[in-house]
Amino acid sequence: MSEMKCRCPIWAHGKVRGRTIRKSLETLNWEAGRNIVKEWEETGVERGGVTVTEACDKFYSYAQANGAKTATLGKYKLLFNELKAEFGKRAVDSLSVDELRGYRETWTVGQVTARGKIGRMRAFFKFCESSRWMTSNPASGLK
């Protein structure tokens, strides 16, 4: 493919992991543009997007700064280790209710423990939503 002679930035239009993308790649170089799109397809994260791993770390720091008890922090740490292993490099806004339901189905804990864990997931995704990293809380659909 030959380079275009105009000086217009290259735009991407399409879907990455079910999310519609229509934005400037902020480059005039076709090869750089292809590399950006390839990265999006591999990771599901746009430049500037927040991964599940980054969001977990930011929430944990936020909870510590707000004086969460040691036991609560320990429970968040366990949950976040699981979330990172399952969805780590994915963008938080790429996760769906169905994916979280599938993740929930892998748990082998009792009902009371599961209820607490779902509550922590809801709090985490509410934090992500209030941080404007996602538009809705996928954990609100979990029971």
C-alpha positions in Angstrom: 0.0 0.0 0.0 1.5 3.3 -1.0 1.7 6.4 1.2 -0.9 9.1 0.7 0.3 12.5 -0.3 -2.1 14.5 1.8 -1.2 15.6 5.3 -4.4 14.5 7.0 -4.1 12.3 10.1 -5.1 8.6 9.7 -8.4 7.6 11.3 -9.5 4.1 12.4 -13.1 3.0 12.0 -14.3 -0.4 13.1 -14.8 -2.7 16.1 -12.2 -4.0 18.6 -13.6 -6.7 21.0 -17.1 -5.6 20.3 -16.5 -1.9 20.9 -17.0 0.6 18.1 -13.9 2.7 17.5 -13.9 5.8 15.3 -11.0 8.1 16.1 -7.9 9.7 14.9 -4.7 7.7 15.3 -2.9 11.1 15.6 -0.2 10.1 13.0 0.4 10.7 9.4 2.5 7.5 9.0 0.6 4.4 7.7 3.0 1.9 9.3 2.6 3.6 12.7 -1.1 3.6 12.3 -1.1 -0.1 11.5 0.9 -0.8 14.6 -1.5 1.2 16.8 -4.5 -0.8 15.5 -2.6 -4.1 15.9 -1.9 -3.2 19.5 -5.6 -2.5 20.1 -6.6 -5.8 18.5 -4.1 -7.7 20.7 -4.8 -6.0 24.0 -8.3 -4.6 23.6 -7.0 -1.3 25.0 -6.8 1.9 23.1 -4.0 4.3 23.9 -5.0 6.1 27.1 -7.4 3.3 28.0 -7.2 1.7 31.5 -6.5 -2.0 31.8 -8.0 -4.2 34.5 -4.6 -4.5 36.1 -4.1 -0.7 36.3 -7.6 -0.1 37.6 -7.2 -2.8 40.3 -4.0 -1.2 41.5 -5.5 2.3 41.5 -8.6 1.1 43.4 -6.4 -0.7 46.0 -4.3 2.5 46.5 -7.5 4.5 46.9 -8.9 2.0 49.4 -5.7 2.2 51.4 -5.7 6.0 51.4 -9.3 6.0 52.6 -8.4 3.8 55.6 -9.9 0.5 54.6 -9.4 -2.2 57.2 -6.7 -4.8 56.8 -9.2 -7.6 56.4 -11.0 -5.7 53.7 -7.8 -4.9 51.9 -6.9 -8.6 52.0 -10.2 -9.6 50.4 -9.7 -7.0 47.7 -6.2 -8.3 47.1 -7.5 -11.8 46.6 -10.3 -10.6 44.2 -7.8 -8.4 42.3 -5.3 -11.3 41.8 -8.1 -13.3 40.2 -9.4 -10.4 38.1 -5.8 -9.7 36.9 -5.3 -13.4 36.0 -8.6 -13.6 34.1 -8.8 -10.1 32.5 -5.5 -8.3 33.3 -4.5 -6.7 30.0 -8.1 -6.1 28.9 -9.6 -2.6 29.0 -12.0 -2.2 31.9 -14.6 -0.8 29.6 -14.4 -3.9 27.3 -15.8 -6.3 30.0 -19.4 -7.4 29.7 -21.9 -8.7 32.2 -21.8 -12.0 30.4 -18.0 -12.3 30.9 -18.4 -11.5 34.6 -21.2 -14.1 34.9 -18.8 -16.7 33.3 -16.1 -15.7 35.7 -18.6 -16.0 38.6 -19.5 -19.5 37.5 -15.9 -20.6 38.2 -16.1 -19.8 41.9 -16.3 -22.7 44.3 -17.2 -20.6 47.4 -20.4 -20.6 49.5 -23.3 -18.2 48.9 -22.3 -15.8 51.7 -18.8 -15.5 50.5 -19.9 -15.1 46.9 -22.3 -12.3 47.9 -19.4 -10.4 49.6 -17.2 -11.0 46.6 -19.9 -9.7 44.2 -20.3 -6.6 46.5 -16.5 -5.9 46.2 -16.7 -6.3 42.4 -19.6 -3.9 42.2 -17.7 -1.4 44.3 -14.6 -1.8 42.1 -16.5 -1.3 38.9 -18.4 1.6 40.4 -15.0 3.2 41.1 -14.1 2.6 37.4 -17.3 4.1 36.3 -16.9 7.2 38.5 -13.4 7.5 37.2 -14.9 7.6 33.7 -12.9 4.6 32.5 -16.2 2.9 31.6 -19.8 4.1 31.0 -21.7 1.4 33.0 -21.0 -1.1 35.7 -21.1 -4.6 34.4 -21.1 -6.1 37.9 -24.5 -4.5 38.7 -26.0 -7.4 36.6 -24.5 -10.1 38.9 -26.7 -11.9 41.4 
